[in-house]
């Protein structure tokens, strides 16, 4: 699926016949009309193997991709012999990337396990095909009409909220909530945005119960502030909407308040000397149940910031903080010439400069309560240095980096 998200993917290019490989050909139909699926995307994903690695962690990695013609037909030349699963996608019809559970995928240990889970989940929409040398494998695929939700996003002064992104959550068979969509080639699980009138559509959904949240514009989905259906800030407080196969449910509207949102920003430093730590993750958790609210990476200067934070009590959590000290052991470069150059009048290379030594310093994780009632700027979070454990036979490592 990751290949489908970027233009110019090599797998879309037509291949020439190859006598050492096989051919896959066939037709795609729309289940609701019985008509050919014109310009649908057809994907072959190889049967999972031990130790396989998938680009971008794609749970249904594409081995071959093509597009159907005006009769819904397709032909793939020069396909490597082997076993594959074939499926087709088109706007308005079920999309496997929106049927999978991202949280379950994250919990699986390998790409092969993620691939097997995806095949099991999507089995009713897959066709098993075996490709042999100099043989043509002919298959027929059918795509199922999907559900969709539509609505508007506006501010509480009545103006449209333009260019907003969205989060979508679906209730599982166990009554739990899971995110919808996979963030493969960029940072957004869903590609939809609101138009110039604040209108939006979230298509290609399986039947079920959903809740929708709109996201304030920012660099990443994890850092964005959300307002959910029912005009609330937390997913657990949001209203829900139910859809059935092939149904489009409208009126799923969200209103964003213009007041009561604040900025929270600050600096993460080393306790020993106050220097900024440029690597780590900062999160805001709701204080009552530790539900994640926001997440961002530290800037190179140790800074962090969250815009549009609703009033309330939070826990500010910093994890994975570290920095790298160059020439930690006092190593000095040797030689006077640039590495790899030849001194004038000689045939020998000048001595190379010694590579600077580096030491990674790890700092303890930390949490602190934050009660957001207004803008909170210039927060400072000092972290103590963690001295790594060393074997008894090894000399003890030097302490924290000098200021």
C-alpha atoms as a printed R data frame, in Angstrom:
    type eleno elety resid chain resno       x       y       z
1   ATOM     1    CA   UNK     A     1   0.000   0.000   0.000
2   ATOM     2    CA   UNK     A     2   2.920   2.337   0.638
3   ATOM     3    CA   UNK     A     3   3.758   2.356  -3.053
4   ATOM     4    CA   UNK     A     4   0.260   3.611  -3.837
5   ATOM     5    CA   UNK     A     5   0.814   6.784  -1.844
6   ATOM     6    CA   UNK     A     6   3.614   8.220  -3.950
7   ATOM     7    CA   UNK     A     7   3.639   9.207  -7.600
8   ATOM     8    CA   UNK     A     8   6.004   7.553 -10.028
9   ATOM     9    CA   UNK     A     9   6.295   4.219  -8.258
10  ATOM    10    CA   UNK     A    10   8.377   1.896 -10.455
11  ATOM    11    CA   UNK     A    11   5.887  -0.953 -10.012
12  ATOM    12    CA   UNK     A    12   3.336   1.047 -12.043
13  ATOM    13    CA   UNK     A    13   5.586   1.033 -15.098
14  ATOM    14    CA   UNK     A    14   4.580  -1.470 -17.768
15  ATOM    15    CA   UNK     A    15   7.055  -4.310 -18.160
16  ATOM    16    CA   UNK     A    16   8.089  -6.106 -21.299
17  ATOM    17    CA   UNK     A    17   7.374  -9.857 -21.665
18  ATOM    18    CA   UNK     A    18  10.052 -12.057 -20.109
19  ATOM    19    CA   UNK     A    19  10.315 -15.768 -20.983
20  ATOM    20    CA   UNK     A    20  11.883 -16.530 -17.582
21  ATOM    21    CA   UNK     A    21   8.875 -15.159 -15.695
22  ATOM    22    CA   UNK     A    22   5.084 -15.376 -15.733
23  ATOM    23    CA   UNK     A    23   2.017 -13.276 -16.534
24  ATOM    24    CA   UNK     A    24  -1.043 -12.360 -14.483
25  ATOM    25    CA   UNK     A    25  -4.121 -11.103 -16.266
26  ATOM    26    CA   UNK     A    26  -7.774 -10.658 -15.378
27  ATOM    27    CA   UNK     A    27 -10.733  -8.380 -14.809
28  ATOM    28    CA   UNK     A    28 -12.111  -6.369 -11.875
29  ATOM    29    CA   UNK     A    29 -15.854  -5.919 -11.271
30  ATOM    30    CA   UNK     A    30 -17.843  -3.643  -8.975
31  ATOM    31    CA   UNK     A    31 -19.982  -5.848  -6.737
32  ATOM    32    CA   UNK     A    32 -22.776  -3.276  -6.383
33  ATOM    33    CA   UNK     A    33 -23.280  -2.646 -10.121
34  ATOM    34    CA   UNK     A    34 -21.823  -5.714 -11.795
35  ATOM    35    CA   UNK     A    35 -19.989  -3.343 -14.126
36  ATOM    36    CA   UNK     A    36 -16.245  -3.304 -14.855
37  ATOM    37    CA   UNK     A    37 -14.132  -1.372 -12.363
38  ATOM    38    CA   UNK     A    38 -12.469   1.114 -14.691
39  ATOM    39    CA   UNK     A    39  -9.103   2.558 -13.665
40  ATOM    40    CA   UNK     A    40  -9.058   0.494 -10.474
41  ATOM    41    CA   UNK     A    41  -5.688  -0.305  -8.897
42  ATOM    42    CA   UNK     A    42  -4.702  -3.982  -8.851
43  ATOM    43    CA   UNK     A    43  -2.070  -5.177  -6.384
44  ATOM    44    CA   UNK     A    44  -0.147  -8.440  -6.075
45  ATOM    45    CA   UNK     A    45   1.329  -9.014  -2.628
46  ATOM    46    CA   UNK     A    46   3.693 -11.973  -2.253
47  ATOM    47    CA   UNK     A    47   2.819 -14.746   0.179
48  ATOM    48    CA   UNK     A    48   4.773 -14.011   3.390
49  ATOM    49    CA   UNK     A    49   8.107 -15.697   3.957
50  ATOM    50    CA   UNK     A    50  10.297 -16.216   7.005
51  ATOM    51    CA   UNK     A    51  12.503 -13.240   7.786
52  ATOM    52    CA   UNK     A    52  10.908 -10.941   5.215
53  ATOM    53    CA   UNK     A    53  11.297  -7.171   5.538
54  ATOM    54    CA   UNK     A    54   8.728  -4.762   4.109
55  ATOM    55    CA   UNK     A    55   9.431  -1.207   3.023
56  ATOM    56    CA   UNK     A    56   7.992   1.358   5.445
57  ATOM    57    CA   UNK     A    57   6.537  -1.504   7.509
58  ATOM    58    CA   UNK     A    58   3.813  -1.974   4.882
59  ATOM    59    CA   UNK     A    59   1.562  -4.848   6.097
60  ATOM    60    CA   UNK     A    60   0.453  -5.679   2.522
61  ATOM    61    CA   UNK     A    61   3.641  -4.955   0.548
62  ATOM    62    CA   UNK     A    62   3.057  -4.590  -3.187
63  ATOM    63    CA   UNK     A    63   5.128  -6.872  -5.414
64  ATOM    64    CA   UNK     A    64   3.331  -5.684  -8.562
65  ATOM    65    CA   UNK     A    65   0.819  -2.903  -9.247
66  ATOM    66    CA   UNK     A    66  -1.175  -1.960 -12.321
67  ATOM    67    CA   UNK     A    67  -4.370  -0.141 -13.318
68  ATOM    68    CA   UNK     A    68  -7.398  -1.543 -15.160
69  ATOM    69    CA   UNK     A    69  -8.544  -0.285 -18.566
70  ATOM    70    CA   UNK     A    70 -11.985   0.813 -19.811
71  ATOM    71    CA   UNK     A    71 -13.181  -2.806 -19.723
72  ATOM    72    CA   UNK     A    72 -11.879  -3.357 -16.199
73  ATOM    73    CA   UNK     A    73  -9.145  -5.628 -17.520
74  ATOM    74    CA   UNK     A    74  -5.464  -5.672 -16.560
75  ATOM    75    CA   UNK     A    75  -2.272  -7.494 -17.514
76  ATOM    76    CA   UNK     A    76   0.971  -7.822 -15.563
77  ATOM    77    CA   UNK     A    77   4.000  -8.978 -17.542
78  ATOM    78    CA   UNK     A    78   7.288 -10.352 -16.199
79  ATOM    79    CA   UNK     A    79   6.020 -11.374 -12.779
80  ATOM    80    CA   UNK     A    80   8.472 -13.370 -10.682
81  ATOM    81    CA   UNK     A    81   7.298 -16.993 -10.237
82  ATOM    82    CA   UNK     A    82   5.743 -17.651  -6.852
83  ATOM    83    CA   UNK     A    83   2.578 -17.460  -4.802
84  ATOM    84    CA   UNK     A    84   0.708 -14.178  -4.434
85  ATOM    85    CA   UNK     A    85  -2.498 -12.666  -3.127
86  ATOM    86    CA   UNK     A    86  -4.293 -10.257  -5.455
87  ATOM    87    CA   UNK     A    87  -6.709  -7.476  -4.545
88  ATOM    88    CA   UNK     A    88  -8.074  -4.296  -6.097
89  ATOM    89    CA   UNK     A    89  -8.919  -0.846  -4.743
90  ATOM    90    CA   UNK     A    90 -10.821   2.152  -6.037
91  ATOM    91    CA   UNK     A    91 -12.165   5.320  -4.480
92  ATOM    92    CA   UNK     A    92 -15.595   4.658  -2.973
93  ATOM    93    CA   UNK     A    93 -14.838   0.970  -2.376
94  ATOM    94    CA   UNK     A    94 -13.341  -0.903   0.566
95  ATOM    95    CA   UNK     A    95  -9.687  -0.139   1.234
96  ATOM    96    CA   UNK     A    96  -7.612  -2.734   3.155
97  ATOM    97    CA   UNK     A    97  -5.490  -0.003   4.764
98  ATOM    98    CA   UNK     A    98  -8.647   1.284   6.508
99  ATOM    99    CA   UNK     A    99  -9.776  -2.156   7.681
100 ATOM   100    CA   UNK     A   100  -6.627  -3.040   9.632
101 ATOM   101    CA   UNK     A   101  -6.029  -2.297  13.325
102 ATOM   102    CA   UNK     A   102  -2.904  -0.093  13.615
103 ATOM   103    CA   UNK     A   103  -2.500  -0.837  17.322
104 ATOM   104    CA   UNK     A   104  -2.517  -4.581  16.703
105 ATOM   105    CA   UNK     A   105  -0.021  -4.167  13.879
106 ATOM   106    CA   UNK     A   106   2.320  -2.269  16.212
107 ATOM   107    CA   UNK     A   107   2.150  -5.117  18.716
108 ATOM   108    CA   UNK     A   108   3.295  -7.799  16.240
109 ATOM   109    CA   UNK     A   109   6.952  -8.731  16.342
110 ATOM   110    CA   UNK     A   110   7.859  -9.016  12.653
111 ATOM   111    CA   UNK     A   111   6.880  -7.905   9.160
112 ATOM   112    CA   UNK     A   112   5.868 -11.494   8.418
113 ATOM   113    CA   UNK     A   113   3.424 -11.532  11.344
114 ATOM   114    CA   UNK     A   114   1.988  -8.194  10.224
115 ATOM   115    CA   UNK     A   115   1.639  -9.549   6.687
116 ATOM   116    CA   UNK     A   116  -0.124 -12.713   7.921
117 ATOM   117    CA   UNK     A   117  -2.485 -10.670  10.118
118 ATOM   118    CA   UNK     A   118  -3.356  -8.415   7.190
119 ATOM   119    CA   UNK     A   119  -4.051 -11.369   4.897
120 ATOM   120    CA   UNK     A   120  -6.286 -12.988   7.534
121 ATOM   121    CA   UNK     A   121  -8.196  -9.730   8.084
122 ATOM   122    CA   UNK     A   122  -8.639  -9.068   4.356
123 ATOM   123    CA   UNK     A   123  -9.054 -12.722   3.259
124 ATOM   124    CA   UNK     A   124 -12.581 -12.254   1.860
125 ATOM   125    CA   UNK     A   125 -11.225  -9.679  -0.605
126 ATOM   126    CA   UNK     A   126  -8.071 -11.544  -1.684
127 ATOM   127    CA   UNK     A   127  -7.597 -13.992  -4.551
128 ATOM   128    CA   UNK     A   128  -4.833 -16.582  -4.258
129 ATOM   129    CA   UNK     A   129  -2.758 -16.792  -7.451
130 ATOM   130    CA   UNK     A   130   0.322 -18.849  -8.344
131 ATOM   131    CA   UNK     A   131   2.654 -17.527 -11.030
132 ATOM   132    CA   UNK     A   132   4.723 -19.982 -13.091
133 ATOM   133    CA   UNK     A   133   7.370 -19.540 -15.772
134 ATOM   134    CA   UNK     A   134   5.892 -18.998 -19.259
135 ATOM   135    CA   UNK     A   135   2.363 -19.390 -17.932
136 ATOM   136    CA   UNK     A   136  -0.560 -16.943 -17.850
137 ATOM   137    CA   UNK     A   137  -2.548 -16.897 -14.606
138 ATOM   138    CA   UNK     A   138  -6.021 -15.440 -15.158
139 ATOM   139    CA   UNK     A   139  -8.065 -14.188 -12.210
140 ATOM   140    CA   UNK     A   140 -11.262 -12.263 -11.507
141 ATOM   141    CA   UNK     A   141 -11.504  -9.685  -8.716
142 ATOM   142    CA   UNK     A   142 -14.510  -8.006  -7.157
143 ATOM   143    CA   UNK     A   143 -14.538  -4.789  -5.137
144 ATOM   144    CA   UNK     A   144 -17.197  -4.005  -2.533
145 ATOM   145    CA   UNK     A   145 -18.882  -0.618  -2.182
146 ATOM   146    CA   UNK     A   146 -17.723   1.074   1.041
147 ATOM   147    CA   UNK     A   147 -19.365   3.374   3.561
148 ATOM   148    CA   UNK     A   148 -18.475   7.041   4.063
149 ATOM   149    CA   UNK     A   149 -19.088   9.858   6.531
150 ATOM   150    CA   UNK     A   150 -19.367  13.501   5.504
151 ATOM   151    CA   UNK     A   151 -19.772  16.756   7.365
152 ATOM   152    CA   UNK     A   152 -18.370  20.209   7.961
153 ATOM   153    CA   UNK     A   153 -15.784  21.711  10.266
154 ATOM   154    CA   UNK     A   154 -16.284  25.301  11.394
155 ATOM   155    CA   UNK     A   155 -15.198  27.706  14.108
156 ATOM   156    CA   UNK     A   156 -17.660  28.853  16.735
157 ATOM   157    CA   UNK     A   157 -17.952  32.265  15.060
158 ATOM   158    CA   UNK     A   158 -19.496  30.528  12.031
159 ATOM   159    CA   UNK     A   159 -16.508  30.703   9.674
160 ATOM   160    CA   UNK     A   160 -15.385  27.508   7.855
161 ATOM   161    CA   UNK     A   161 -12.295  25.651   9.083
162 ATOM   162    CA   UNK     A   162 -10.305  25.140   5.880
163 ATOM   163    CA   UNK     A   163  -7.542  22.586   5.339
164 ATOM   164    CA   UNK     A   164  -8.183  20.639   8.546
165 ATOM   165    CA   UNK     A   165  -7.035  17.037   8.806
166 ATOM   166    CA   UNK     A   166  -8.824  14.191  10.548
167 ATOM   167    CA   UNK     A   167  -8.494  11.242  12.892
168 ATOM   168    CA   UNK     A   168 -10.985   8.399  12.703
169 ATOM   169    CA   UNK     A   169 -11.580   5.734  15.356
170 ATOM   170    CA   UNK     A   170 -13.602   2.509  14.962
171 ATOM   171    CA   UNK     A   171 -15.144   0.344  17.694
172 ATOM   172    CA   UNK     A   172 -13.815  -3.217  17.566
173 ATOM   173    CA   UNK     A   173 -15.791  -6.414  18.121
174 ATOM   174    CA   UNK     A   174 -14.518  -6.339  21.720
175 ATOM   175    CA   UNK     A   175 -15.936  -2.866  22.310
176 ATOM   176    CA   UNK     A   176 -12.526  -1.174  22.247
177 ATOM   177    CA   UNK     A   177 -11.556   1.758  20.052
178 ATOM   178    CA   UNK     A   178  -8.805   1.629  17.460
179 ATOM   179    CA   UNK     A   179  -7.445   4.148  14.995
180 ATOM   180    CA   UNK     A   180  -8.333   3.907  11.312
181 ATOM   181    CA   UNK     A   181  -5.685   4.275   8.613
182 ATOM   182    CA   UNK     A   182  -1.967   3.578   8.394
183 ATOM   183    CA   UNK     A   183   0.674   6.293   8.344
184 ATOM   184    CA   UNK     A   184   3.140   4.717   5.889
185 ATOM   185    CA   UNK     A   185   4.756   7.258   3.604
186 ATOM   186    CA   UNK     A   186   3.944  10.396   5.565
187 ATOM   187    CA   UNK     A   187   2.836  11.358   9.036
188 ATOM   188    CA   UNK     A   188  -0.933  11.307   8.452
189 ATOM   189    CA   UNK     A   189  -3.060   8.162   8.625
190 ATOM   190    CA   UNK     A   190  -5.882   9.788   6.624
191 ATOM   191    CA   UNK     A   191  -5.289  11.959   3.580
192 ATOM   192    CA   UNK     A   192  -8.620  13.821   3.632
193 ATOM   193    CA   UNK     A   193  -8.721  17.575   4.386
194 ATOM   194    CA   UNK     A   194 -11.611  20.018   4.679
195 ATOM   195    CA   UNK     A   195 -12.376  22.110   1.590
196 ATOM   196    CA   UNK     A   196 -12.871  25.852   1.171
197 ATOM   197    CA   UNK     A   197 -16.321  25.615   2.766
198 ATOM   198    CA   UNK     A   198 -15.146  23.417   5.643
199 ATOM   199    CA   UNK     A   199 -16.714  20.335   4.071
200 ATOM   200    CA   UNK     A   200 -15.047  16.928   4.274
201 ATOM   201    CA   UNK     A   201 -15.585  13.286   3.324
202 ATOM   202    CA   UNK     A   202 -13.989  10.202   4.875
203 ATOM   203    CA   UNK     A   203 -14.578   7.437   2.281
204 ATOM   204    CA   UNK     A   204 -13.743   3.756   1.721
205 ATOM   205    CA   UNK     A   205 -14.871   2.592   5.190
206 ATOM   206    CA   UNK     A   206 -16.096  -0.796   6.341
207 ATOM   207    CA   UNK     A   207 -19.417  -0.985   8.203
208 ATOM   208    CA   UNK     A   208 -19.208  -0.157  11.891
209 ATOM   209    CA   UNK     A   209 -19.340   2.476  14.612
210 ATOM   210    CA   UNK     A   210 -16.955   5.431  14.355
211 ATOM   211    CA   UNK     A   211 -16.010   8.689  15.969
212 ATOM   212    CA   UNK     A   212 -14.350  11.548  14.075
213 ATOM   213    CA   UNK     A   213 -11.867  14.128  15.315
214 ATOM   214    CA   UNK     A   214 -10.521  17.104  13.407
215 ATOM   215    CA   UNK     A   215  -6.863  18.049  13.850
216 ATOM   216    CA   UNK     A   216  -5.401  21.541  14.044
217 ATOM   217    CA   UNK     A   217  -2.756  22.125  11.339
218 ATOM   218    CA   UNK     A   218   0.728  21.103  12.480
219 ATOM   219    CA   UNK     A   219   3.716  19.062  11.310
220 ATOM   220    CA   UNK     A   220   2.641  15.666  12.634
221 ATOM   221    CA   UNK     A   221  -0.525  13.902  13.678
222 ATOM   222    CA   UNK     A   222   0.867  13.193  17.171
223 ATOM   223    CA   UNK     A   223   1.550  16.879  17.825
224 ATOM   224    CA   UNK     A   224  -1.837  18.136  16.638
225 ATOM   225    CA   UNK     A   225  -4.645  19.335  18.895
226 ATOM   226    CA   UNK     A   226  -7.959  17.552  18.250
227 ATOM   227    CA   UNK     A   227 -11.623  18.471  18.516
228 ATOM   228    CA   UNK     A   228 -13.945  15.469  18.246
229 ATOM   229    CA   UNK     A   229 -17.531  14.865  17.241
230 ATOM   230    CA   UNK     A   230 -19.742  16.508  19.848
231 ATOM   231    CA   UNK     A   231 -17.307  19.461  19.988
232 ATOM   232    CA   UNK     A   232 -15.199  17.901  22.741
233 ATOM   233    CA   UNK     A   233 -11.429  17.603  23.070
234 ATOM   234    CA   UNK     A   234 -11.149  13.974  24.158
235 ATOM   235    CA   UNK     A   235 -12.004  10.919  22.120
236 ATOM   236    CA   UNK     A   236 -13.642   9.180  25.100
237 ATOM   237    CA   UNK     A   237 -16.158  12.045  25.399
238 ATOM   238    CA   UNK     A   238 -16.995  12.136  21.683
239 ATOM   239    CA   UNK     A   239 -20.276  11.202  20.050
240 ATOM   240    CA   UNK     A   240 -20.309   8.302  17.592
241 ATOM   241    CA   UNK     A   241 -21.816   7.553  14.200
242 ATOM   242    CA   UNK     A   242 -22.801   4.150  12.761
243 ATOM   243    CA   UNK     A   243 -22.557   3.268   9.068
244 ATOM   244    CA   UNK     A   244 -23.527   0.209   7.048
245 ATOM   245    CA   UNK     A   245 -21.973  -1.123   3.857
246 ATOM   246    CA   UNK     A   246 -22.475   1.243   0.934
247 ATOM   247    CA   UNK     A   247 -24.036   3.984   3.097
248 ATOM   248    CA   UNK     A   248 -22.959   7.630   3.214
249 ATOM   249    CA   UNK     A   249 -23.881   9.316   6.494
250 ATOM   250    CA   UNK     A   250 -23.925  13.114   6.402
251 ATOM   251    CA   UNK     A   251 -24.238  15.833   9.014
252 ATOM   252    CA   UNK     A   252 -21.163  14.679  10.933
253 ATOM   253    CA   UNK     A   253 -20.281  18.269  11.871
254 ATOM   254    CA   UNK     A   254 -17.625  19.575  14.270
255 ATOM   255    CA   UNK     A   255 -17.342  23.089  15.736
256 ATOM   256    CA   UNK     A   256 -13.965  24.334  16.997
257 ATOM   257    CA   UNK     A   257 -13.918  26.834  19.893
258 ATOM   258    CA   UNK     A   258 -11.817  29.967  19.487
259 ATOM   259    CA   UNK     A   259 -11.268  30.444  23.228
260 ATOM   260    CA   UNK     A   260  -9.898  28.250  26.002
261 ATOM   261    CA   UNK     A   261  -6.921  27.015  23.972
262 ATOM   262    CA   UNK     A   262  -3.399  27.809  25.162
263 ATOM   263    CA   UNK     A   263   0.278  27.348  24.270
264 ATOM   264    CA   UNK     A   264   2.624  25.190  26.359
265 ATOM   265    CA   UNK     A   265   6.338  25.392  25.620
266 ATOM   266    CA   UNK     A   266   9.700  25.080  27.305
267 ATOM   267    CA   UNK     A   267  13.190  23.633  27.367
268 ATOM   268    CA   UNK     A   268  14.631  20.279  28.423
269 ATOM   269    CA   UNK     A   269  18.070  20.567  30.031
270 ATOM   270    CA   UNK     A   270  20.713  18.507  31.819
271 ATOM   271    CA   UNK     A   271  20.441  18.887  35.587
272 ATOM   272    CA   UNK     A   272  24.217  18.802  36.061
273 ATOM   273    CA   UNK     A   273  24.997  21.990  34.155
274 ATOM   274    CA   UNK     A   274  21.827  23.240  32.453
275 ATOM   275    CA   UNK     A   275  22.860  22.584  28.856
276 ATOM   276    CA   UNK     A   276  20.015  21.845  26.425
277 ATOM   277    CA   UNK     A   277  19.267  18.249  25.366
278 ATOM   278    CA   UNK     A   278  18.470  18.018  21.666
279 ATOM   279    CA   UNK     A   279  17.170  14.437  21.487
280 ATOM   280    CA   UNK     A   280  14.076  13.031  23.175
281 ATOM   281    CA   UNK     A   281  10.276  12.919  23.164
282 ATOM   282    CA   UNK     A   282   7.857  15.129  25.076
283 ATOM   283    CA   UNK     A   283   4.243  14.112  25.696
284 ATOM   284    CA   UNK     A   284   1.207  15.639  27.317
285 ATOM   285    CA   UNK     A   285  -0.942  13.042  29.100
286 ATOM   286    CA   UNK     A   286  -4.345  13.711  30.622
287 ATOM   287    CA   UNK     A   287  -3.824  13.643  34.380
288 ATOM   288    CA   UNK     A   288  -6.938  11.610  35.257
289 ATOM   289    CA   UNK     A   289  -6.240   8.487  33.186
290 ATOM   290    CA   UNK     A   290  -2.906   9.160  31.420
291 ATOM   291    CA   UNK     A   291  -4.547   9.100  28.003
292 ATOM   292    CA   UNK     A   292  -2.043  10.540  25.485
293 ATOM   293    CA   UNK     A   293  -3.062  14.023  24.387
294 ATOM   294    CA   UNK     A   294  -0.070  15.310  22.412
295 ATOM   295    CA   UNK     A   295   3.454  14.255  21.443
296 ATOM   296    CA   UNK     A   296   6.449  15.990  19.874
297 ATOM   297    CA   UNK     A   297  10.202  15.535  19.469
298 ATOM   298    CA   UNK     A   298  12.664  17.873  21.104
299 ATOM   299    CA   UNK     A   299  14.198  20.485  18.852
300 ATOM   300    CA   UNK     A   300  17.979  20.566  18.371
301 ATOM   301    CA   UNK     A   301  18.097  23.375  20.952
302 ATOM   302    CA   UNK     A   302  16.177  21.322  23.533
303 ATOM   303    CA   UNK     A   303  12.941  23.196  22.981
304 ATOM   304    CA   UNK     A   304   9.415  21.823  22.750
305 ATOM   305    CA   UNK     A   305   6.034  23.397  22.194
306 ATOM   306    CA   UNK     A   306   2.336  22.556  21.927
307 ATOM   307    CA   UNK     A   307  -0.217  24.969  20.493
308 ATOM   308    CA   UNK     A   308  -3.990  24.955  21.096
309 ATOM   309    CA   UNK     A   309  -3.908  22.991  24.366
310 ATOM   310    CA   UNK     A   310  -7.359  22.905  26.043
311 ATOM   311    CA   UNK     A   311  -7.565  24.031  29.664
312 ATOM   312    CA   UNK     A   312  -7.114  21.194  32.126
313 ATOM   313    CA   UNK     A   313  -4.725  19.100  34.172
314 ATOM   314    CA   UNK     A   314  -1.955  17.210  32.399
315 ATOM   315    CA   UNK     A   315   1.223  15.277  33.008
316 ATOM   316    CA   UNK     A   316   4.246  16.541  31.058
317 ATOM   317    CA   UNK     A   317   6.373  13.489  30.264
318 ATOM   318    CA   UNK     A   318   9.917  13.503  28.832
319 ATOM   319    CA   UNK     A   319  11.438  10.209  27.645
320 ATOM   320    CA   UNK     A   320  14.485   9.051  25.689
321 ATOM   321    CA   UNK     A   321  16.531  12.211  26.297
322 ATOM   322    CA   UNK     A   322  20.182  12.014  25.308
323 ATOM   323    CA   UNK     A   323  23.019  13.941  23.778
324 ATOM   324    CA   UNK     A   324  26.264  13.109  22.012
325 ATOM   325    CA   UNK     A   325  29.603  14.535  23.122
326 ATOM   326    CA   UNK     A   326  32.273  14.872  20.439
327 ATOM   327    CA   UNK     A   327  35.918  14.082  21.353
328 ATOM   328    CA   UNK     A   328  34.684  12.699  24.638
329 ATOM   329    CA   UNK     A   329  38.024  11.114  25.434
330 ATOM   330    CA   UNK     A   330  39.972  14.232  24.538
331 ATOM   331    CA   UNK     A   331  41.052  12.872  21.163
332 ATOM   332    CA   UNK     A   332  42.704  15.410  18.956
333 ATOM   333    CA   UNK     A   333  42.904  15.148  15.143
334 ATOM   334    CA   UNK     A   334  46.317  14.133  13.836
335 ATOM   335    CA   UNK     A   335  48.088  15.421  10.774
336 ATOM   336    CA   UNK     A   336  47.837  18.835   9.179
337 ATOM   337    CA   UNK     A   337  46.457  18.034   5.734
338 ATOM   338    CA   UNK     A   338  42.870  17.328   4.821
339 ATOM   339    CA   UNK     A   339  42.194  13.594   4.863
340 ATOM   340    CA   UNK     A   340  42.659  11.922   1.482
341 ATOM   341    CA   UNK     A   341  44.686  14.781  -0.120
342 ATOM   342    CA   UNK     A   342  48.262  14.617  -1.407
343 ATOM   343    CA   UNK     A   343  50.875  17.131  -0.275
344 ATOM   344    CA   UNK     A   344  52.432  19.209  -3.037
345 ATOM   345    CA   UNK     A   345  55.527  17.638  -4.547
346 ATOM   346    CA   UNK     A   346  54.966  14.208  -3.014
347 ATOM   347    CA   UNK     A   347  53.255  11.012  -4.080
348 ATOM   348    CA   UNK     A   348  52.140   9.929  -0.643
349 ATOM   349    CA   UNK     A   349  48.817  10.795   0.935
350 ATOM   350    CA   UNK     A   350  48.971  13.005   3.968
351 ATOM   351    CA   UNK     A   351  47.988  11.318   7.237
352 ATOM   352    CA   UNK     A   352  44.266  11.191   7.775
353 ATOM   353    CA   UNK     A   353  42.652  13.040  10.627
354 ATOM   354    CA   UNK     A   354  41.575  10.766  13.420
355 ATOM   355    CA   UNK     A   355  37.822  10.387  13.565
356 ATOM   356    CA   UNK     A   356  36.469  12.242  16.575
357 ATOM   357    CA   UNK     A   357  35.372   9.999  19.392
358 ATOM   358    CA   UNK     A   358  31.781  10.203  20.524
359 ATOM   359    CA   UNK     A   359  29.957   9.302  23.710
360 ATOM   360    CA   UNK     A   360  26.190   9.132  24.035
361 ATOM   361    CA   UNK     A   361  24.922  10.401  27.378
362 ATOM   362    CA   UNK     A   362  21.556   9.103  28.561
363 ATOM   363    CA   UNK     A   363  19.263  11.052  30.874
364 ATOM   364    CA   UNK     A   364  16.494   9.845  33.156
365 ATOM   365    CA   UNK     A   365  12.853  10.038  32.095
366 ATOM   366    CA   UNK     A   366  10.748  12.522  34.000
367 ATOM   367    CA   UNK     A   367   7.121  13.469  34.600
368 ATOM   368    CA   UNK     A   368   5.743  16.667  36.093
369 ATOM   369    CA   UNK     A   369   2.172  17.893  36.635
370 ATOM   370    CA   UNK     A   370   0.964  20.822  34.527
371 ATOM   371    CA   UNK     A   371  -2.298  22.697  35.133
372 ATOM   372    CA   UNK     A   372  -3.091  24.620  31.962
373 ATOM   373    CA   UNK     A   373  -5.224  27.691  32.675
374 ATOM   374    CA   UNK     A   374  -3.457  30.098  30.325
375 ATOM   375    CA   UNK     A   375  -0.395  30.195  28.081
376 ATOM   376    CA   UNK     A   376   2.546  28.463  29.774
377 ATOM   377    CA   UNK     A   377   5.887  29.405  28.250
378 ATOM   378    CA   UNK     A   378   9.495  28.983  29.354
379 ATOM   379    CA   UNK     A   379   8.895  25.754  31.266
380 ATOM   380    CA   UNK     A   380  12.225  24.143  32.182
381 ATOM   381    CA   UNK     A   381  12.535  20.383  32.667
382 ATOM   382    CA   UNK     A   382  15.948  19.431  34.150
383 ATOM   383    CA   UNK     A   383  16.922  15.774  33.791
384 ATOM   384    CA   UNK     A   384  19.539  13.890  35.829
385 ATOM   385    CA   UNK     A   385  22.289  12.008  34.031
386 ATOM   386    CA   UNK     A   386  22.038   8.200  34.113
387 ATOM   387    CA   UNK     A   387  25.348   6.448  34.784
388 ATOM   388    CA   UNK     A   388  25.262   3.193  32.777
389 ATOM   389    CA   UNK     A   389  25.943  -0.070  34.562
390 ATOM   390    CA   UNK     A   390  29.310  -1.635  33.676
391 ATOM   391    CA   UNK     A   391  30.692  -5.161  34.242
392 ATOM   392    CA   UNK     A   392  32.742  -5.588  37.419
393 ATOM   393    CA   UNK     A   393  35.887  -6.247  35.353
394 ATOM   394    CA   UNK     A   394  35.546  -2.981  33.460
395 ATOM   395    CA   UNK     A   395  36.718   0.382  34.748
396 ATOM   396    CA   UNK     A   396  33.897   2.679  35.840
397 ATOM   397    CA   UNK     A   397  32.798   5.195  33.211
398 ATOM   398    CA   UNK     A   398  33.385   8.842  33.763
399 ATOM   399    CA   UNK     A   399  30.526  10.860  35.183
400 ATOM   400    CA   UNK     A   400  28.216  13.286  33.408
401 ATOM   401    CA   UNK     A   401  29.593  15.512  30.671
402 ATOM   402    CA   UNK     A   402  31.325  18.618  31.825
403 ATOM   403    CA   UNK     A   403  29.585  21.935  31.275
